[in-house]
Amino acid sequence: MAIIYNVTIKIESSIHEEWLAWMKEIHIPDVMKTGYFTSWKLTRILEDPDEHGVGYAIQYQALGMKDFISYQKKDAQRLQKEHAERYGQRYVAFRTVLEIIDEGQS
């Protein structure tokens, strides 16, 4: 049972470009180095930015819940703390764990 760990973030408009570069160059590679995820996608939410910021969703795919739980126990707190220390109160985030039921390509 493959799992997607989805992190949705709304980051202040004034810093979203710097945040995006940091995510691509530092944070996402650090998450992937943990070895618990097989792939990732970084997406921008297609809504007009508002006074609260710009929305993004990062999706990390794991082979199963065992890998995700290991990530949660061993690495998630440290990585989330690094993000929080860097961006403080300038973002909001929520996380969702999804089970892949089926997938395909056309």
Phi and psi restraints in degrees (range 20) as a CNS / XPLOR table:
assign (resid 1 and name C) (resid 2 and name N)
       (resid 2 and name CA) (resid 2 and name C) 1.0 -75.1 20.0 2
assign (resid 2 and name N) (resid 2 and name CA)
       (resid 2 and name C) (resid 3 and name N) 1.0 147.8 20.0 2
assign (resid 2 and name C) (resid 3 and name N)
       (resid 3 and name CA) (resid 3 and name C) 1.0 -123.8 20.0 2
assign (resid 3 and name N) (resid 3 and name CA)
       (resid 3 and name C) (resid 4 and name N) 1.0 142.0 20.0 2
assign (resid 3 and name C) (resid 4 and name N)
       (resid 4 and name CA) (resid 4 and name C) 1.0 -112.6 20.0 2
assign (resid 4 and name N) (resid 4 and name CA)
       (resid 4 and name C) (resid 5 and name N) 1.0 127.2 20.0 2
assign (resid 4 and name C) (resid 5 and name N)
       (resid 5 and name CA) (resid 5 and name C) 1.0 -100.7 20.0 2
assign (resid 5 and name N) (resid 5 and name CA)
       (resid 5 and name C) (resid 6 and name N) 1.0 108.2 20.0 2
assign (resid 5 and name C) (resid 6 and name N)
       (resid 6 and name CA) (resid 6 and name C) 1.0 -103.1 20.0 2
assign (resid 6 and name N) (resid 6 and name CA)
       (resid 6 and name C) (resid 7 and name N) 1.0 125.3 20.0 2
assign (resid 6 and name C) (resid 7 and name N)
       (resid 7 and name CA) (resid 7 and name C) 1.0 -116.1 20.0 2
assign (resid 7 and name N) (resid 7 and name CA)
       (resid 7 and name C) (resid 8 and name N) 1.0 116.1 20.0 2
assign (resid 7 and name C) (resid 8 and name N)
       (resid 8 and name CA) (resid 8 and name C) 1.0 -103.8 20.0 2
assign (resid 8 and name N) (resid 8 and name CA)
       (resid 8 and name C) (resid 9 and name N) 1.0 129.5 20.0 2
assign (resid 8 and name C) (resid 9 and name N)
       (resid 9 and name CA) (resid 9 and name C) 1.0 -132.5 20.0 2
assign (resid 9 and name N) (resid 9 and name CA)
       (resid 9 and name C) (resid 10 and name N) 1.0 138.7 20.0 2
assign (resid 9 and name C) (resid 10 and name N)
       (resid 10 and name CA) (resid 10 and name C) 1.0 -115.4 20.0 2
assign (resid 10 and name N) (resid 10 and name CA)
       (resid 10 and name C) (resid 11 and name N) 1.0 116.8 20.0 2
assign (resid 10 and name C) (resid 11 and name N)
       (resid 11 and name CA) (resid 11 and name C) 1.0 -112.4 20.0 2
assign (resid 11 and name N) (resid 11 and name CA)
       (resid 11 and name C) (resid 12 and name N) 1.0 144.1 20.0 2
assign (resid 11 and name C) (resid 12 and name N)
       (resid 12 and name CA) (resid 12 and name C) 1.0 -52.9 20.0 2
assign (resid 12 and name N) (resid 12 and name CA)
       (resid 12 and name C) (resid 13 and name N) 1.0 137.3 20.0 2
assign (resid 12 and name C) (resid 13 and name N)
       (resid 13 and name CA) (resid 13 and name C) 1.0 -55.9 20.0 2
assign (resid 13 and name N) (resid 13 and name CA)
       (resid 13 and name C) (resid 14 and name N) 1.0 -38.6 20.0 2
assign (resid 13 and name C) (resid 14 and name N)
       (resid 14 and name CA) (resid 14 and name C) 1.0 -66.3 20.0 2
assign (resid 14 and name N) (resid 14 and name CA)
       (resid 14 and name C) (resid 15 and name N) 1.0 -18.7 20.0 2
assign (resid 14 and name C) (resid 15 and name N)
       (resid 15 and name CA) (resid 15 and name C) 1.0 -122.8 20.0 2
assign (resid 15 and name N) (resid 15 and name CA)
       (resid 15 and name C) (resid 16 and name N) 1.0 5.0 20.0 2
assign (resid 15 and name C) (resid 16 and name N)
       (resid 16 and name CA) (resid 16 and name C) 1.0 -64.0 20.0 2
assign (resid 16 and name N) (resid 16 and name CA)
       (resid 16 and name C) (resid 17 and name N) 1.0 -31.8 20.0 2
assign (resid 16 and name C) (resid 17 and name N)
       (resid 17 and name CA) (resid 17 and name C) 1.0 -69.2 20.0 2
assign (resid 17 and name N) (resid 17 and name CA)
       (resid 17 and name C) (resid 18 and name N) 1.0 -41.4 20.0 2
assign (resid 17 and name C) (resid 18 and name N)
       (resid 18 and name CA) (resid 18 and name C) 1.0 -65.2 20.0 2
assign (resid 18 and name N) (resid 18 and name CA)
       (resid 18 and name C) (resid 19 and name N) 1.0 -42.6 20.0 2
assign (resid 18 and name C) (resid 19 and name N)
       (resid 19 and name CA) (resid 19 and name C) 1.0 -60.2 20.0 2
assign (resid 19 and name N) (resid 19 and name CA)
       (resid 19 and name C) (resid 20 and name N) 1.0 -44.6 20.0 2
assign (resid 19 and name C) (resid 20 and name N)
       (resid 20 and name CA) (resid 20 and name C) 1.0 -60.9 20.0 2
assign (resid 20 and name N) (resid 20 and name CA)
       (resid 20 and name C) (resid 21 and name N) 1.0 -43.8 20.0 2
assign (resid 20 and name C) (resid 21 and name N)
       (resid 21 and name CA) (resid 21 and name C) 1.0 -62.6 20.0 2
assign (resid 21 and name N) (resid 21 and name CA)
       (resid 21 and name C) (resid 22 and name N) 1.0 -43.5 20.0 2
assign (resid 21 and name C) (resid 22 and name N)
       (resid 22 and name CA) (resid 22 and name C) 1.0 -62.7 20.0 2
assign (resid 22 and name N) (resid 22 and name CA)
       (resid 22 and name C) (resid 23 and name N) 1.0 -41.7 20.0 2
assign (resid 22 and name C) (resid 23 and name N)
       (resid 23 and name CA) (resid 23 and name C) 1.0 -60.2 20.0 2
assign (resid 23 and name N) (resid 23 and name CA)
       (resid 23 and name C) (resid 24 and name N) 1.0 -47.2 20.0 2
assign (resid 23 and name C) (resid 24 and name N)
       (resid 24 and name CA) (resid 24 and name C) 1.0 -71.0 20.0 2
assign (resid 24 and name N) (resid 24 and name CA)
       (resid 24 and name C) (resid 25 and name N) 1.0 -36.1 20.0 2
assign (resid 24 and name C) (resid 25 and name N)
       (resid 25 and name CA) (resid 25 and name C) 1.0 -89.9 20.0 2
assign (resid 25 and name N) (resid 25 and name CA)
       (resid 25 and name C) (resid 26 and name N) 1.0 -30.2 20.0 2
assign (resid 25 and name C) (resid 26 and name N)
       (resid 26 and name CA) (resid 26 and name C) 1.0 -120.7 20.0 2
assign (resid 26 and name N) (resid 26 and name CA)
       (resid 26 and name C) (resid 27 and name N) 1.0 -62.0 20.0 2
assign (resid 26 and name C) (resid 27 and name N)
       (resid 27 and name CA) (resid 27 and name C) 1.0 -66.5 20.0 2
assign (resid 27 and name N) (resid 27 and name CA)
       (resid 27 and name C) (resid 28 and name N) 1.0 -53.1 20.0 2
assign (resid 27 and name C) (resid 28 and name N)
       (resid 28 and name CA) (resid 28 and name C) 1.0 -60.8 20.0 2
assign (resid 28 and name N) (resid 28 and name CA)
       (resid 28 and name C) (resid 29 and name N) 1.0 -45.2 20.0 2
assign (resid 28 and name C) (resid 29 and name N)
       (resid 29 and name CA) (resid 29 and name C) 1.0 -58.5 20.0 2
assign (resid 29 and name N) (resid 29 and name CA)
       (resid 29 and name C) (resid 30 and name N) 1.0 -36.7 20.0 2
assign (resid 29 and name C) (resid 30 and name N)
       (resid 30 and name CA) (resid 30 and name C) 1.0 -65.0 20.0 2
assign (resid 30 and name N) (resid 30 and name CA)
       (resid 30 and name C) (resid 31 and name N) 1.0 -40.5 20.0 2
assign (resid 30 and name C) (resid 31 and name N)
       (resid 31 and name CA) (resid 31 and name C) 1.0 -62.6 20.0 2
assign (resid 31 and name N) (resid 31 and name CA)
       (resid 31 and name C) (resid 32 and name N) 1.0 -45.1 20.0 2
assign (resid 31 and name C) (resid 32 and name N)
       (resid 32 and name CA) (resid 32 and name C) 1.0 -66.7 20.0 2
assign (resid 32 and name N) (resid 32 and name CA)
       (resid 32 and name C) (resid 33 and name N) 1.0 -31.3 20.0 2
assign (resid 32 and name C) (resid 33 and name N)
       (resid 33 and name CA) (resid 33 and name C) 1.0 -64.8 20.0 2
assign (resid 33 and name N) (resid 33 and name CA)
       (resid 33 and name C) (resid 34 and name N) 1.0 -18.3 20.0 2
assign (resid 33 and name C) (resid 34 and name N)
       (resid 34 and name CA) (resid 34 and name C) 1.0 -64.6 20.0 2
assign (resid 34 and name N) (resid 34 and name CA)
       (resid 34 and name C) (resid 35 and name N) 1.0 -23.9 20.0 2
assign (resid 34 and name C) (resid 35 and name N)
       (resid 35 and name CA) (resid 35 and name C) 1.0 86.4 20.0 2
assign (resid 35 and name N) (resid 35 and name CA)
       (resid 35 and name C) (resid 36 and name N) 1.0 2.3 20.0 2
assign (resid 35 and name C) (resid 36 and name N)
       (resid 36 and name CA) (resid 36 and name C) 1.0 -90.7 20.0 2
assign (resid 36 and name N) (resid 36 and name CA)
       (resid 36 and name C) (resid 37 and name N) 1.0 -12.1 20.0 2
assign (resid 36 and name C) (resid 37 and name N)
       (resid 37 and name CA) (resid 37 and name C) 1.0 -119.6 20.0 2
assign (resid 37 and name N) (resid 37 and name CA)
       (resid 37 and name C) (resid 38 and name N) 1.0 146.8 20.0 2
assign (resid 37 and name C) (resid 38 and name N)
       (resid 38 and name CA) (resid 38 and name C) 1.0 -98.6 20.0 2
assign (resid 38 and name N) (resid 38 and name CA)
       (resid 38 and name C) (resid 39 and name N) 1.0 -21.8 20.0 2
assign (resid 38 and name C) (resid 39 and name N)
       (resid 39 and name CA) (resid 39 and name C) 1.0 -162.0 20.0 2
assign (resid 39 and name N) (resid 39 and name CA)
       (resid 39 and name C) (resid 40 and name N) 1.0 170.1 20.0 2
assign (resid 39 and name C) (resid 40 and name N)
       (resid 40 and name CA) (resid 40 and name C) 1.0 -150.3 20.0 2
assign (resid 40 and name N) (resid 40 and name CA)
       (resid 40 and name C) (resid 41 and name N) 1.0 158.4 20.0 2
assign (resid 40 and name C) (resid 41 and name N)
       (resid 41 and name CA) (resid 41 and name C) 1.0 -137.7 20.0 2
assign (resid 41 and name N) (resid 41 and name CA)
       (resid 41 and name C) (resid 42 and name N) 1.0 137.6 20.0 2
assign (resid 41 and name C) (resid 42 and name N)
       (resid 42 and name CA) (resid 42 and name C) 1.0 -114.8 20.0 2
assign (resid 42 and name N) (resid 42 and name CA)
       (resid 42 and name C) (resid 43 and name N) 1.0 121.3 20.0 2
assign (resid 42 and name C) (resid 43 and name N)
       (resid 43 and name CA) (resid 43 and name C) 1.0 -127.0 20.0 2
assign (resid 43 and name N) (resid 43 and name CA)
       (resid 43 and name C) (resid 44 and name N) 1.0 151.9 20.0 2
assign (resid 43 and name C) (resid 44 and name N)
       (resid 44 and name CA) (resid 44 and name C) 1.0 -103.8 20.0 2
assign (resid 44 and name N) (resid 44 and name CA)
       (resid 44 and name C) (resid 45 and name N) 1.0 135.1 20.0 2
assign (resid 44 and name C) (resid 45 and name N)
       (resid 45 and name CA) (resid 45 and name C) 1.0 -75.3 20.0 2
assign (resid 45 and name N) (resid 45 and name CA)
       (resid 45 and name C) (resid 46 and name N) 1.0 125.0 20.0 2
assign (resid 45 and name C) (resid 46 and name N)
       (resid 46 and name CA) (resid 46 and name C) 1.0 -85.2 20.0 2
assign (resid 46 and name N) (resid 46 and name CA)
       (resid 46 and name C) (resid 47 and name N) 1.0 68.5 20.0 2
assign (resid 46 and name C) (resid 47 and name N)
       (resid 47 and name CA) (resid 47 and name C) 1.0 -130.3 20.0 2
assign (resid 47 and name N) (resid 47 and name CA)
       (resid 47 and name C) (resid 48 and name N) 1.0 152.9 20.0 2
assign (resid 47 and name C) (resid 48 and name N)
       (resid 48 and name CA) (resid 48 and name C) 1.0 -62.6 20.0 2
assign (resid 48 and name N) (resid 48 and name CA)
       (resid 48 and name C) (resid 49 and name N) 1.0 135.3 20.0 2
assign (resid 48 and name C) (resid 49 and name N)
       (resid 49 and name CA) (resid 49 and name C) 1.0 -58.4 20.0 2
assign (resid 49 and name N) (resid 49 and name CA)
       (resid 49 and name C) (resid 50 and name N) 1.0 146.1 20.0 2
assign (resid 49 and name C) (resid 50 and name N)
       (resid 50 and name CA) (resid 50 and name C) 1.0 -124.0 20.0 2
assign (resid 50 and name N) (resid 50 and name CA)
       (resid 50 and name C) (resid 51 and name N) 1.0 -168.6 20.0 2
assign (resid 50 and name C) (resid 51 and name N)
       (resid 51 and name CA) (resid 51 and name C) 1.0 -63.6 20.0 2
assign (resid 51 and name N) (resid 51 and name CA)
       (resid 51 and name C) (resid 52 and name N) 1.0 -13.5 20.0 2
assign (resid 51 and name C) (resid 52 and name N)
       (resid 52 and name CA) (resid 52 and name C) 1.0 -94.4 20.0 2
assign (resid 52 and name N) (resid 52 and name CA)
       (resid 52 and name C) (resid 53 and name N) 1.0 -10.7 20.0 2
assign (resid 52 and name C) (resid 53 and name N)
       (resid 53 and name CA) (resid 53 and name C) 1.0 125.0 20.0 2
assign (resid 53 and name N) (resid 53 and name CA)
       (resid 53 and name C) (resid 54 and name N) 1.0 -165.4 20.0 2
assign (resid 53 and name C) (resid 54 and name N)
       (resid 54 and name CA) (resid 54 and name C) 1.0 -110.3 20.0 2
assign (resid 54 and name N) (resid 54 and name CA)
       (resid 54 and name C) (resid 55 and name N) 1.0 135.8 20.0 2
assign (resid 54 and name C) (resid 55 and name N)
       (resid 55 and name CA) (resid 55 and name C) 1.0 -99.2 20.0 2
assign (resid 55 and name N) (resid 55 and name CA)
       (resid 55 and name C) (resid 56 and name N) 1.0 140.2 20.0 2
assign (resid 55 and name C) (resid 56 and name N)
       (resid 56 and name CA) (resid 56 and name C) 1.0 -136.3 20.0 2
assign (resid 56 and name N) (resid 56 and name CA)
       (resid 56 and name C) (resid 57 and name N) 1.0 156.0 20.0 2
assign (resid 56 and name C) (resid 57 and name N)
       (resid 57 and name CA) (resid 57 and name C) 1.0 -132.5 20.0 2
assign (resid 57 and name N) (resid 57 and name CA)
       (resid 57 and name C) (resid 58 and name N) 1.0 131.3 20.0 2
assign (resid 57 and name C) (resid 58 and name N)
       (resid 58 and name CA) (resid 58 and name C) 1.0 -113.2 20.0 2
assign (resid 58 and name N) (resid 58 and name CA)
       (resid 58 and name C) (resid 59 and name N) 1.0 127.9 20.0 2
assign (resid 58 and name C) (resid 59 and name N)
       (resid 59 and name CA) (resid 59 and name C) 1.0 -119.2 20.0 2
assign (resid 59 and name N) (resid 59 and name CA)
       (resid 59 and name C) (resid 60 and name N) 1.0 120.7 20.0 2
assign (resid 59 and name C) (resid 60 and name N)
       (resid 60 and name CA) (resid 60 and name C) 1.0 -108.6 20.0 2
assign (resid 60 and name N) (resid 60 and name CA)
       (resid 60 and name C) (resid 61 and name N) 1.0 131.2 20.0 2
assign (resid 60 and name C) (resid 61 and name N)
       (resid 61 and name CA) (resid 61 and name C) 1.0 -103.1 20.0 2
assign (resid 61 and name N) (resid 61 and name CA)
       (resid 61 and name C) (resid 62 and name N) 1.0 130.9 20.0 2
assign (resid 61 and name C) (resid 62 and name N)
       (resid 62 and name CA) (resid 62 and name C) 1.0 -115.7 20.0 2
assign (resid 62 and name N) (resid 62 and name CA)
       (resid 62 and name C) (resid 63 and name N) 1.0 155.2 20.0 2
assign (resid 62 and name C) (resid 63 and name N)
       (resid 63 and name CA) (resid 63 and name C) 1.0 -69.7 20.0 2
assign (resid 63 and name N) (resid 63 and name CA)
       (resid 63 and name C) (resid 64 and name N) 1.0 -25.3 20.0 2
assign (resid 63 and name C) (resid 64 and name N)
       (resid 64 and name CA) (resid 64 and name C) 1.0 -171.8 20.0 2
assign (resid 64 and name N) (resid 64 and name CA)
       (resid 64 and name C) (resid 65 and name N) 1.0 176.8 20.0 2
assign (resid 64 and name C) (resid 65 and name N)
       (resid 65 and name CA) (resid 65 and name C) 1.0 -63.2 20.0 2
assign (resid 65 and name N) (resid 65 and name CA)
       (resid 65 and name C) (resid 66 and name N) 1.0 -32.9 20.0 2
assign (resid 65 and name C) (resid 66 and name N)
       (resid 66 and name CA) (resid 66 and name C) 1.0 -58.4 20.0 2
assign (resid 66 and name N) (resid 66 and name CA)
       (resid 66 and name C) (resid 67 and name N) 1.0 -46.0 20.0 2
assign (resid 66 and name C) (resid 67 and name N)
       (resid 67 and name CA) (resid 67 and name C) 1.0 -64.3 20.0 2
assign (resid 67 and name N) (resid 67 and name CA)
       (resid 67 and name C) (resid 68 and name N) 1.0 -43.3 20.0 2
assign (resid 67 and name C) (resid 68 and name N)
       (resid 68 and name CA) (resid 68 and name C) 1.0 -63.3 20.0 2
assign (resid 68 and name N) (resid 68 and name CA)
       (resid 68 and name C) (resid 69 and name N) 1.0 -44.0 20.0 2
assign (resid 68 and name C) (resid 69 and name N)
       (resid 69 and name CA) (resid 69 and name C) 1.0 -63.6 20.0 2
assign (resid 69 and name N) (resid 69 and name CA)
       (resid 69 and name C) (resid 70 and name N) 1.0 -39.5 20.0 2
assign (resid 69 and name C) (resid 70 and name N)
       (resid 70 and name CA) (resid 70 and name C) 1.0 -61.9 20.0 2
assign (resid 70 and name N) (resid 70 and name CA)
       (resid 70 and name C) (resid 71 and name N) 1.0 -41.7 20.0 2
assign (resid 70 and name C) (resid 71 and name N)
       (resid 71 and name CA) (resid 71 and name C) 1.0 -60.0 20.0 2
assign (resid 71 and name N) (resid 71 and name CA)
       (resid 71 and name C) (resid 72 and name N) 1.0 -46.1 20.0 2
assign (resid 71 and name C) (resid 72 and name N)
       (resid 72 and name CA) (resid 72 and name C) 1.0 -59.8 20.0 2
assign (resid 72 and name N) (resid 72 and name CA)
       (resid 72 and name C) (resid 73 and name N) 1.0 -42.6 20.0 2
assign (resid 72 and name C) (resid 73 and name N)
       (resid 73 and name CA) (resid 73 and name C) 1.0 -73.7 20.0 2
assign (resid 73 and name N) (resid 73 and name CA)
       (resid 73 and name C) (resid 74 and name N) 1.0 -37.0 20.0 2
assign (resid 73 and name C) (resid 74 and name N)
       (resid 74 and name CA) (resid 74 and name C) 1.0 -102.1 20.0 2
assign (resid 74 and name N) (resid 74 and name CA)
       (resid 74 and name C) (resid 75 and name N) 1.0 -30.5 20.0 2
assign (resid 74 and name C) (resid 75 and name N)
       (resid 75 and name CA) (resid 75 and name C) 1.0 -131.1 20.0 2
assign (resid 75 and name N) (resid 75 and name CA)
       (resid 75 and name C) (resid 76 and name N) 1.0 -25.7 20.0 2
assign (resid 75 and name C) (resid 76 and name N)
       (resid 76 and name CA) (resid 76 and name C) 1.0 -59.6 20.0 2
assign (resid 76 and name N) (resid 76 and name CA)
       (resid 76 and name C) (resid 77 and name N) 1.0 -45.2 20.0 2
assign (resid 76 and name C) (resid 77 and name N)
       (resid 77 and name CA) (resid 77 and name C) 1.0 -60.7 20.0 2
assign (resid 77 and name N) (resid 77 and name CA)
       (resid 77 and name C) (resid 78 and name N) 1.0 -44.5 20.0 2
assign (resid 77 and name C) (resid 78 and name N)
       (resid 78 and name CA) (resid 78 and name C) 1.0 -61.7 20.0 2
assign (resid 78 and name N) (resid 78 and name CA)
       (resid 78 and name C) (resid 79 and name N) 1.0 -46.7 20.0 2
assign (resid 78 and name C) (resid 79 and name N)
       (resid 79 and name CA) (resid 79 and name C) 1.0 -67.9 20.0 2
assign (resid 79 and name N) (resid 79 and name CA)
       (resid 79 and name C) (resid 80 and name N) 1.0 -39.8 20.0 2
assign (resid 79 and name C) (resid 80 and name N)
       (resid 80 and name CA) (resid 80 and name C) 1.0 -66.4 20.0 2
assign (resid 80 and name N) (resid 80 and name CA)
       (resid 80 and name C) (resid 81 and name N) 1.0 -36.1 20.0 2
assign (resid 80 and name C) (resid 81 and name N)
       (resid 81 and name CA) (resid 81 and name C) 1.0 -65.0 20.0 2
assign (resid 81 and name N) (resid 81 and name CA)
       (resid 81 and name C) (resid 82 and name N) 1.0 -42.1 20.0 2
assign (resid 81 and name C) (resid 82 and name N)
       (resid 82 and name CA) (resid 82 and name C) 1.0 -58.0 20.0 2
assign (resid 82 and name N) (resid 82 and name CA)
       (resid 82 and name C) (resid 83 and name N) 1.0 -44.0 20.0 2
assign (resid 82 and name C) (resid 83 and name N)
       (resid 83 and name CA) (resid 83 and name C) 1.0 -63.5 20.0 2
assign (resid 83 and name N) (resid 83 and name CA)
       (resid 83 and name C) (resid 84 and name N) 1.0 -46.6 20.0 2
assign (resid 83 and name C) (resid 84 and name N)
       (resid 84 and name CA) (resid 84 and name C) 1.0 -64.0 20.0 2
assign (resid 84 and name N) (resid 84 and name CA)
       (resid 84 and name C) (resid 85 and name N) 1.0 -40.3 20.0 2
assign (resid 84 and name C) (resid 85 and name N)
       (resid 85 and name CA) (resid 85 and name C) 1.0 -66.8 20.0 2
assign (resid 85 and name N) (resid 85 and name CA)
       (resid 85 and name C) (resid 86 and name N) 1.0 -33.2 20.0 2
assign (resid 85 and name C) (resid 86 and name N)
       (resid 86 and name CA) (resid 86 and name C) 1.0 -77.2 20.0 2
assign (resid 86 and name N) (resid 86 and name CA)
       (resid 86 and name C) (resid 87 and name N) 1.0 -38.0 20.0 2
assign (resid 86 and name C) (resid 87 and name N)
       (resid 87 and name CA) (resid 87 and name C) 1.0 -114.4 20.0 2
assign (resid 87 and name N) (resid 87 and name CA)
       (resid 87 and name C) (resid 88 and name N) 1.0 -2.1 20.0 2
assign (resid 87 and name C) (resid 88 and name N)
       (resid 88 and name CA) (resid 88 and name C) 1.0 47.2 20.0 2
assign (resid 88 and name N) (resid 88 and name CA)
       (resid 88 and name C) (resid 89 and name N) 1.0 -126.8 20.0 2
assign (resid 88 and name C) (resid 89 and name N)
       (resid 89 and name CA) (resid 89 and name C) 1.0 -92.2 20.0 2
assign (resid 89 and name N) (resid 89 and name CA)
       (resid 89 and name C) (resid 90 and name N) 1.0 20.2 20.0 2
assign (resid 89 and name C) (resid 90 and name N)
       (resid 90 and name CA) (resid 90 and name C) 1.0 -96.4 20.0 2
assign (resid 90 and name N) (resid 90 and name CA)
       (resid 90 and name C) (resid 91 and name N) 1.0 13.1 20.0 2
assign (resid 90 and name C) (resid 91 and name N)
       (resid 91 and name CA) (resid 91 and name C) 1.0 -153.0 20.0 2
assign (resid 91 and name N) (resid 91 and name CA)
       (resid 91 and name C) (resid 92 and name N) 1.0 163.3 20.0 2
assign (resid 91 and name C) (resid 92 and name N)
       (resid 92 and name CA) (resid 92 and name C) 1.0 -128.9 20.0 2
assign (resid 92 and name N) (resid 92 and name CA)
       (resid 92 and name C) (resid 93 and name N) 1.0 147.7 20.0 2
assign (resid 92 and name C) (resid 93 and name N)
       (resid 93 and name CA) (resid 93 and name C) 1.0 -143.9 20.0 2
assign (resid 93 and name N) (resid 93 and name CA)
       (resid 93 and name C) (resid 94 and name N) 1.0 147.8 20.0 2
assign (resid 93 and name C) (resid 94 and name N)
       (resid 94 and name CA) (resid 94 and name C) 1.0 -140.6 20.0 2
assign (resid 94 and name N) (resid 94 and name CA)
       (resid 94 and name C) (resid 95 and name N) 1.0 152.1 20.0 2
assign (resid 94 and name C) (resid 95 and name N)
       (resid 95 and name CA) (resid 95 and name C) 1.0 -121.1 20.0 2
assign (resid 95 and name N) (resid 95 and name CA)
       (resid 95 and name C) (resid 96 and name N) 1.0 142.7 20.0 2
assign (resid 95 and name C) (resid 96 and name N)
       (resid 96 and name CA) (resid 96 and name C) 1.0 -135.6 20.0 2
assign (resid 96 and name N) (resid 96 and name CA)
       (resid 96 and name C) (resid 97 and name N) 1.0 138.6 20.0 2
assign (resid 96 and name C) (resid 97 and name N)
       (resid 97 and name CA) (resid 97 and name C) 1.0 -107.6 20.0 2
assign (resid 97 and name N) (resid 97 and name CA)
       (resid 97 and name C) (resid 98 and name N) 1.0 125.6 20.0 2
assign (resid 97 and name C) (resid 98 and name N)
       (resid 98 and name CA) (resid 98 and name C) 1.0 -119.9 20.0 2
assign (resid 98 and name N) (resid 98 and name CA)
       (resid 98 and name C) (resid 99 and name N) 1.0 141.7 20.0 2
assign (resid 98 and name C) (resid 99 and name N)
       (resid 99 and name CA) (resid 99 and name C) 1.0 -97.2 20.0 2
assign (resid 99 and name N) (resid 99 and name CA)
       (resid 99 and name C) (resid 100 and name N) 1.0 129.9 20.0 2
assign (resid 99 and name C) (resid 100 and name N)
       (resid 100 and name CA) (resid 100 and name C) 1.0 -78.5 20.0 2
assign (resid 100 and name N) (resid 100 and name CA)
       (resid 100 and name C) (resid 101 and name N) 1.0 118.8 20.0 2
assign (resid 100 and name C) (resid 101 and name N)
       (resid 101 and name CA) (resid 101 and name C) 1.0 -88.5 20.0 2
assign (resid 101 and name N) (resid 101 and name CA)
       (resid 101 and name C) (resid 102 and name N) 1.0 -43.3 20.0 2
assign (resid 101 and name C) (resid 102 and name N)
       (resid 102 and name CA) (resid 102 and name C) 1.0 -161.0 20.0 2
assign (resid 102 and name N) (resid 102 and name CA)
       (resid 102 and name C) (resid 103 and name N) 1.0 154.4 20.0 2
assign (resid 102 and name C) (resid 103 and name N)
       (resid 103 and name CA) (resid 103 and name C) 1.0 -154.7 20.0 2
assign (resid 103 and name N) (resid 103 and name CA)
       (resid 103 and name C) (resid 104 and name N) 1.0 159.6 20.0 2
assign (resid 103 and name C) (resid 104 and name N)
       (resid 104 and name CA) (resid 104 and name C) 1.0 -163.7 20.0 2
assign (resid 104 and name N) (resid 104 and name CA)
       (resid 104 and name C) (resid 105 and name N) 1.0 176.5 20.0 2
assign (resid 104 and name C) (resid 105 and name N)
       (resid 105 and name CA) (resid 105 and name C) 1.0 -136.3 20.0 2
assign (resid 105 and name N) (resid 105 and name CA)
       (resid 105 and name C) (resid 106 and name N) 1.0 153.4 20.0 2
